[in-house]
Structures are given as C-alpha cells and as structure tokens.
Amino acid sequence: MKRILLISFLLMLMLILSMMVLPVIGQEAVPTLVPPTLVPTTAQPSEDALRGQSAVARIQSESVVRVGILLNEPPYGVLDIRGEVTGYDADVARALAEAWSVEVEFVHVTRQSAIEALLQDRVDMLIAAQVHRRELDEVVEFSHSYRISSQSLMLRADDGAVSLLNMVGRKVGYVIGTEAEQATQAWLASSGQGVTSQAYYTIDQAYRALLASEIDGVVGRWERLRRVSSNQPEAVKILDEPVSVEPFAIAVPRQDVAMRNLVNRTLQYLVENNRLVELHESYFPGQDFPYDAIPLWDNIGDESPQPGQYSTDIPYPQQYRAAQVLMSGERVMRVAGLAELPEDAPESDKRVLAFQQGLITQIAERWGARVELVPGDPIEALENGAADLAVGVPLDWSLADRVDFSQPVLLHGDRMLRPSDRDINSFLDLRGRWVGVIATDGNAEERAQEWADSVNVQVRFFTVNFADNIITVLTDSQNADVIFGDSLLLVPQIQNNPGVLELTDRWYSREYMGLAVPRNDIDFRLLVDYTLQEMQRDGTLSTLLQPIFPADEDMPQFDYWPGRTEYLGLSLAP
C-alpha cells in the first residue's frame, strides 16, 4: 500500500513540474536542451468579435500603453539579470510610449498566449517578435513591418554553396515544431527537389550535427543562427538568400483603425527623425533598415502623433466591397482616378498612366473581374460607394480619416541627373555651378535650394521649360550642369538617351503611391494587398515599373507577408 502511495505521489509531482515547465519552453528562443513546444495554432475570435471602442480610449484615459512582449527572444525581448525588460522590441515600445507621452507597461506573453492576450484585451498591442503571417490577419491587424528578418540557411564556412539551388542532393536540419520546420517544408515542397531534411529537438543539436558533418545545413531564424554560432563564427556562414522572409510587425485589435493609424503614423515619425533607424542599427549593425516597408506618407507632421488626436469610436463599413465585387453575378471592379490625358501630355505622365492601367488590368485578371471606370474625385467616389478603389493617390495622412491605403506600388522622388561623362555626385560638387529644374515640377527650385543650403553651397538655377529639352540643356547648350527633380520626369530622358545621361546615387526624397480603398474595410484591403504582394513576388510589378523606374537600380522591396496565395476563393498567384 505504501509503495502504491509513493508511486502515486511521484507521478503527481512529475505532472506538477511538467505544468510549471511548459510555459517557459513555449518559445524556441535561447538555446536549450529542452524539446520545444509546437508552433501555436491561430487563435479564434469570439462570436461577437466587433469591438465597440478603440484601444486608444484606454490609453487616453490611463496614460499607459500595455505591450505584450516575449522575455526569452534575444535580441527582441529579454528579462535581464536586474529584472529589466530589454531588447529591440522593448526599445521600440518605449520609443512609441515616449512619443505619445504615456508610460509603458510590459506584459509577459508567450508564443502560445500572445494573440489570445490581445483578443482578450489584456494588452493594447503586441511587440513580440511577431511575424506578420497571412493566417493571423483573420484575427488581428498589423502595423507596418518594423524589422525584416528571415528563416535562413547556415552552412559550414568551407561549403561551396552560394544559393539554395546548390543544396540539391544534400541534407538540412531544423528544430521540430518551430517556424524553421514550416519554412523548411515549404521550401522543399516548392523548389527544394533532391534536398532531404532531419528534425532535431534543439538548435544546439542541429548546430553540433552541422559541425560534425552529419548534415549540410541548418534552417533557422537569422538571429538564432547567429547566436548559436557566436562562439565559433568563423566556422560557419549564412546564405544571403533567405529560405523565407519574416516581416516583424506590431499586432493591434482587428479593425481598430484608430490604433492602427496611431501606431503606423508614429512609426513613420520615428523613421523620419531617425530614432527607429538608430535603434535598428544598434541591434542589427550593418543590416539595411526596411525603409520601403515603412513608407513615409505625406503630412506626417512635425510633432509626434498623440492618442488624444484620435477618435475612440470604431467606424465599421456599411458595405463590404469584397462581397460586392466577388460574389455578385457579374464581377465588376469599379476604379476611380484613371483620367484620360491629352495627346500632347508629357511623356512622363503617359508612362505613369500606362503603369496604372497595367496595374489595374493585372488585378482584374487575377480576380476574374471586369473594370468599370468611375469619373470625378476619386476620394469622394470611395466615400460615397461609387468606386471600390482609386489609383494615382499619394499616401497622405490628411486623407486617413476618409480612406485607407494599400501598401505602396510606386516609389519616386527627387534625384540628380547628370551627363555620364561629368564627375558630379552631389551638391558639394556644384559650388558656383548651374542646376536645372523643370518648369512643370512644382517647387523644384526651392527643394534644390534647401539641399544646397544644407551643405553651405551656392548654386545658380536654370529653368527647363519642357522635360524633353533636358538632353539639349545638358549636352548641347550646357546651360546647366545637372538637372534636379522628380525621378518620374528624369527616367524617360535616361531611357531615351542610353549611355548619355545617368542619375547620381542619392535619393533626395522618397514619395510613395498606392491604391486608396474604403476606410476600415479590412478584408477588401487585404485582398488588394495580397494581390499586390503576389505581383511583386512573381515579377509582374517589376515589369510594369520598368518604364518609370531607374533601370540599373534594385526595385523597392515593399512588404511581403508569408502565407497562402489563396484568399476569398481566389488564387492570386498566376
């Protein structure tokens, strides 16, 4: 009898200890010999998922923002030996709270509990190394991506492979039950023919197997691979080509447009004043900041956004456009903003219009819809329900209480154009020389003067009446040494005069255009964004942009969220 009681007591003790351990190992983070918990499934919202009030209301009333954060995911979130929360995510949260003039309260979450904590209002937002995956869009909403990481492949340093294609016939390892397993299986299923895989319980085991030549590579999050190999960095290398991209974003309640806009506008403000860029460089030295993932909209403002500037109500759409467009008898996509141009319009305007027409045609084809053009003011057409989306609209915070915007589709901005044989690289090389500006390019002279003043250089200006006269002004009459202006005006001149004209390296400004869509109609906006992302991934967007983007420069890398290419019954990939 005593033996039975003793066995029962020991079994109960083991059960209690296992329950205490599980929350701690719920994240595959700091290297450990404990087997990891499986990647959590997507949390489900309650039946009555529509919120009555924005999370901004509580922040306004209590002057505190509650932030869900991981505490064992270096370099994002760590509880240090002094009991302080540190890491990139923690510093991003503090920067947001400081901008809003509120206190920050960190709430410990795990990978298993994070989404549920947001759905149950235990936190106002998640900054928890949270990858923006499309399946999560069903239950939460995401900000701009503030960090672009990746699932990457680590090899031995003497391995000759330089891309994933070089891994045919070889074996890679991953940690079972983690994002690395998902990324590995997706890679092998899509294009990893001939590659075999081996599962391990921990990244330490996989790393040792790599050094022992039992496997040829290890798939894992870039930061974790760097960390596990930190004692012998010379023994390994990580391929530049990712197995999959991991965009980290801030999660907020779904359709909480005020909270989303407050977070996004503040992220843009922190990029514009360089605070977020400095934080990124301190945690990820030498890695490029994701400027194109946080596009700076017009009218951000000189002062930081404040919670008190936002309405606490949540404006739900009276009509949901996805259902109207896709589920009506005849699929019709009503588009505003595609204005007709006169025959004598500048070539740059014709090229932009051709890009917009091509973009809309591609979207309509992927949706199986017919395009119907809507005349008049595009913003008013969206507001009154006459249009489903609008083109040619700059991303602009002054319109954010009337419409929403897709992710960017076009980057343009001020550049400097020079003859290819002229050694001019910046305003520092223009002291006492002539800068040409195009008459139709707004306040280009004023913009150029500001840059000249910023480096204490005096320049003189020459006005070019028409963009087509640029080649004559620069090479024949030589009335100007360079032309300063919008890249949309300059690129056609380069392409029409190959080898004669070229742009200097610097972007003096970056302006973005996207598609305007109905306000807070999240499913329709996601449909538009997913479509644009698939067009970016398959090269369609790059092809459309070629006539209006510098040919010898890398295309902008707008956001791409991993996940299924099917949405609302449509296959968005060709």
Number of C-alpha atoms within 10 A of each C-alpha: 6 7 8 9 10 11 12 12 12 12 12 12 11 12 11 11 11 11 10 11 11 12 15 14 19 20 22 27 21 18 13 14 11 11 16 22 19 16 18 16 11 14 17 14 16 10 6 6 12 14 14 12 15 24 26 25 18 16 19 18 10 10 16 17 24 22 27 29 29 29 26 21 21 20 20 22 22 21 16 12 7 6 8 11 19 16 22 23 30 24 17 21 25 19 19 23 21 13 18 22 15 18 17 18 17 20 17 19 22 22 22 18 15 25 28 19 20 23 21 12 12 14 25 25 29 27 24 26 23 21 23 24 18 16 14 18 16 16 21 22 21 24 20 23 25 25 22 18 19 23 25 28 28 26 25 21 14 10 12 10 14 14 13 18 11 12 19 13 10 13 17 23 28 28 25 21 19 21 20 26 22 16 23 26 14 14 16 15 11 8 12 18 13 11 19 18 19 15 17 19 19 21 28 18 17 25 26 14 18 21 16 11 12 15 21 22 28 29 30 27 25 18 18 21 23 17 16 17 17 12 9 9 13 11 13 20 19 19 15 13 14 19 22 23 19 25 23 24 22 27 30 26 26 23 23 25 29 25 28 24 18 21 24 22 24 22 26 21 23 19 19 15 12 12 14 22 17 15 18 21 13 11 14 15 11 9 11 12 20 20 18 18 20 22 23 22 19 14 12 17 12 9 9 20 22 18 24 14 11 18 16 20 16 18 18 17 12 8 11 16 22 20 13 15 20 18 12 10 8 12 17 19 25 20 24 27 23 19 13 8 11 8 8 7 9 15 16 20 14 16 19 18 19 17 20 21 14 17 19 19 15 18 18 17 13 15 21 16 17 15 16 13 15 21 14 12 11 23 22 14 21 24 15 9 14 16 24 25 29 25 23 18 17 18 24 18 19 13 16 15 15 16 20 25 25 20 27 23 21 23 21 18 15 21 24 25 27 24 19 14 10 11 10 17 16 15 22 13 11 18 14 10 16 18 23 25 28 24 15 15 16 12 12 20 20 11 16 24 17 12 15 18 12 10 12 12 16 15 16 14 19 18 17 20 13 14 21 18 12 26 20 13 20 20 15 9 9 13 19 22 20 30 29 24 26 23 24 22 27 27 23 19 22 21 17 12 12 10 11 16 23 22 22 15 12 11 14 15 14 17 17 20 21 21 26 30 27 26 21 23 21 24 18 22 23 18 19 22 22 25 24 24 24 18 22 20 14 12 11 17 21 18 13 20 22 14 18 23 22 20 13 8 8 9 16 17 13 20 21 23 20 18 12 13 15 13 14 13 8 14 13 22 15 10
